[in-house]
Amino acid sequence: MTINETQDQIIEEFCELDDWMDRYQLLIDIGSEQGPLPADCKTEQNLIDGCQSRVWLVCEREGGLLRFRAEADALIVSGIVALLVRTLSGHTPDEILNAQLYFIQRIGLDEHLSPTRSNGLLAMVKQMRMYALALKAKGGV
C-alpha cells in the first residue's frame, strides 16, 4: 500500500466520526493496539526531542525499506505516533522524504491538538525523516 493510500484510509476512518470526542477515542484505541517496545529500545537515543510526552521511536532497515516501531507514555500521543508509523513504515527513504502528510490536516488533527502536542507531532515526523535521510546518505537505496 502506498503512503497516500494509507493516508486516504486513515481519513476515511476518521471522517466517519463527526464528534471530536469520538475521534480522540479512535486515536486512543489506535494507540492502544500498538504493542509496547521492549525495554532495551526505551533508551535516551530513541527518545524524541521536542515532545512533551515521552516518545520512543525505533527505526530498522529491511532491505531498502524502513520499519518504524514506537511507544508513547500518553494515550493520545500514542495514537498519533501509531498513525505516523502506519503511514510511513515499510517505505523507501525517498518515499518518506517526499511524502506530503496531508492526512493530519484532512482529519483535523492540526486544529485539535494543543500547541505542545502539535510541536511533538512535528518532532516525530522530523525524526522519521531524519532516519530516512540518514539511510539515503549511507547509500541504502
DODREN-205314 format. One line per field, with one value per residue (C-alpha): residue number from 1; chain; x, y, z. Coordinates in steps of 0.02 Angstrom, whole numbers, plus 50000, padded with zeros to 5 digits. Layout:
BEGIN
num	NUM | ... $
chaine	A | ... $
east	X | ... $
north	Y | ... $
up	Z | ... $
***
This chain:
BEGIN
num	1 | 2 | 3 | 4 | 5 | 6 | 7 | 8 | 9 | 10 | 11 | 12 | 13 | 14 | 15 | 16 | 17 | 18 | 19 | 20 | 21 | 22 | 23 | 24 | 25 | 26 | 27 | 28 | 29 | 30 | 31 | 32 | 33 | 34 | 35 | 36 | 37 | 38 | 39 | 40 | 41 | 42 | 43 | 44 | 45 | 46 | 47 | 48 | 49 | 50 | 51 | 52 | 53 | 54 | 55 | 56 | 57 | 58 | 59 | 60 | 61 | 62 | 63 | 64 | 65 | 66 | 67 | 68 | 69 | 70 | 71 | 72 | 73 | 74 | 75 | 76 | 77 | 78 | 79 | 80 | 81 | 82 | 83 | 84 | 85 | 86 | 87 | 88 | 89 | 90 | 91 | 92 | 93 | 94 | 95 | 96 | 97 | 98 | 99 | 100 | 101 | 102 | 103 | 104 | 105 | 106 | 107 | 108 | 109 | 110 | 111 | 112 | 113 | 114 | 115 | 116 | 117 | 118 | 119 | 120 | 121 | 122 | 123 | 124 | 125 | 126 | 127 | 128 | 129 | 130 | 131 | 132 | 133 | 134 | 135 | 136 | 137 | 138 | 139 | 140 | 141 $
chaine	A | A | A | A | A | A | A | A | A | A | A | A | A | A | A | A | A | A | A | A | A | A | A | A | A | A | A | A | A | A | A | A | A | A | A | A | A | A | A | A | A | A | A | A | A | A | A | A | A | A | A | A | A | A | A | A | A | A | A | A | A | A | A | A | A | A | A | A | A | A | A | A | A | A | A | A | A | A | A | A | A | A | A | A | A | A | A | A | A | A | A | A | A | A | A | A | A | A | A | A | A | A | A | A | A | A | A | A | A | A | A | A | A | A | A | A | A | A | A | A | A | A | A | A | A | A | A | A | A | A | A | A | A | A | A | A | A | A | A | A | A $
east	50000 | 50068 | 50086 | 49942 | 49830 | 49864 | 49827 | 49663 | 49616 | 49652 | 49550 | 49404 | 49412 | 49412 | 49284 | 49155 | 49155 | 49081 | 49116 | 49293 | 49272 | 49241 | 49394 | 49501 | 49435 | 49481 | 49655 | 49671 | 49609 | 49735 | 49875 | 49819 | 49830 | 50018 | 50121 | 50244 | 50425 | 50548 | 50634 | 50801 | 50726 | 50672 | 50839 | 50886 | 50946 | 50771 | 50681 | 50613 | 50666 | 50527 | 50386 | 50307 | 50266 | 50399 | 50400 | 50523 | 50547 | 50646 | 50692 | 50754 | 50813 | 50737 | 50819 | 50791 | 50638 | 50622 | 50517 | 50466 | 50407 | 50358 | 50285 | 50225 | 50179 | 50022 | 49865 | 49830 | 50014 | 50024 | 49884 | 49970 | 50135 | 50042 | 49963 | 50134 | 50210 | 50064 | 50085 | 50274 | 50335 | 50380 | 50431 | 50593 | 50687 | 50637 | 50453 | 50463 | 50560 | 50441 | 50279 | 50157 | 50070 | 49902 | 49801 | 49849 | 49752 | 49614 | 49561 | 49575 | 49715 | 49814 | 49668 | 49627 | 49797 | 49871 | 50025 | 50140 | 50062 | 50075 | 50260 | 50278 | 50193 | 50314 | 50460 | 50401 | 50386 | 50556 | 50639 | 50562 | 50625 | 50797 | 50807 | 50759 | 50888 | 51023 | 50988 | 50985 | 51151 | 51229 | 51177 | 51045 | 50932 $
north	50000 | 50172 | 50313 | 50406 | 50252 | 50232 | 50416 | 50402 | 50251 | 50349 | 50497 | 50381 | 50304 | 50473 | 50557 | 50426 | 50511 | 50686 | 50718 | 50758 | 50661 | 50507 | 50549 | 50565 | 50395 | 50321 | 50395 | 50318 | 50149 | 50154 | 50191 | 50050 | 49925 | 49953 | 49830 | 49902 | 49920 | 49803 | 49886 | 49887 | 50000 | 50132 | 50219 | 50402 | 50380 | 50327 | 50464 | 50602 | 50778 | 50907 | 50801 | 50847 | 50662 | 50529 | 50453 | 50319 | 50286 | 50141 | 50126 | 49966 | 49940 | 49797 | 49792 | 49966 | 49996 | 50074 | 49994 | 50100 | 50049 | 50171 | 50192 | 50344 | 50368 | 50470 | 50396 | 50524 | 50541 | 50352 | 50360 | 50500 | 50407 | 50247 | 50339 | 50401 | 50227 | 50154 | 50284 | 50287 | 50114 | 49994 | 50127 | 50183 | 50337 | 50433 | 50392 | 50450 | 50609 | 50655 | 50614 | 50754 | 50704 | 50779 | 50664 | 50770 | 50919 | 50820 | 50734 | 50899 | 50842 | 51002 | 51105 | 50996 | 50973 | 51084 | 51183 | 51065 | 50912 | 50995 | 51026 | 50845 | 50787 | 50891 | 50820 | 50641 | 50675 | 50761 | 50612 | 50488 | 50593 | 50606 | 50416 | 50411 | 50545 | 50452 | 50288 | 50377 | 50463 | 50294 | 50234 | 50119 | 50140 $
up	50000 | 49956 | 50082 | 50002 | 50004 | 50189 | 50219 | 50123 | 50229 | 50389 | 50326 | 50289 | 50463 | 50550 | 50436 | 50486 | 50657 | 50671 | 50854 | 50909 | 51070 | 50962 | 50857 | 51013 | 51069 | 50900 | 50918 | 51092 | 51025 | 50882 | 51005 | 51119 | 50977 | 50965 | 51062 | 51186 | 51139 | 51226 | 51374 | 51283 | 51149 | 51276 | 51276 | 51277 | 51097 | 51041 | 51137 | 51025 | 51071 | 51062 | 51132 | 51298 | 51321 | 51315 | 51141 | 51088 | 50903 | 50834 | 50651 | 50572 | 50396 | 50299 | 50129 | 50058 | 50168 | 50339 | 50475 | 50622 | 50794 | 50930 | 51102 | 51196 | 51378 | 51340 | 51262 | 51126 | 51082 | 51068 | 50938 | 50843 | 50831 | 50784 | 50636 | 50581 | 50597 | 50499 | 50362 | 50341 | 50393 | 50254 | 50129 | 50049 | 50111 | 49954 | 49978 | 50159 | 50117 | 49975 | 50066 | 50094 | 50255 | 50212 | 50325 | 50476 | 50409 | 50325 | 50486 | 50580 | 50693 | 50665 | 50732 | 50882 | 50963 | 51095 | 51040 | 51136 | 51054 | 50883 | 50916 | 50966 | 50807 | 50704 | 50804 | 50768 | 50581 | 50581 | 50667 | 50545 | 50401 | 50480 | 50486 | 50301 | 50259 | 50355 | 50264 | 50097 | 50136 | 50175 | 50003 | 50073 | 49923 $
***
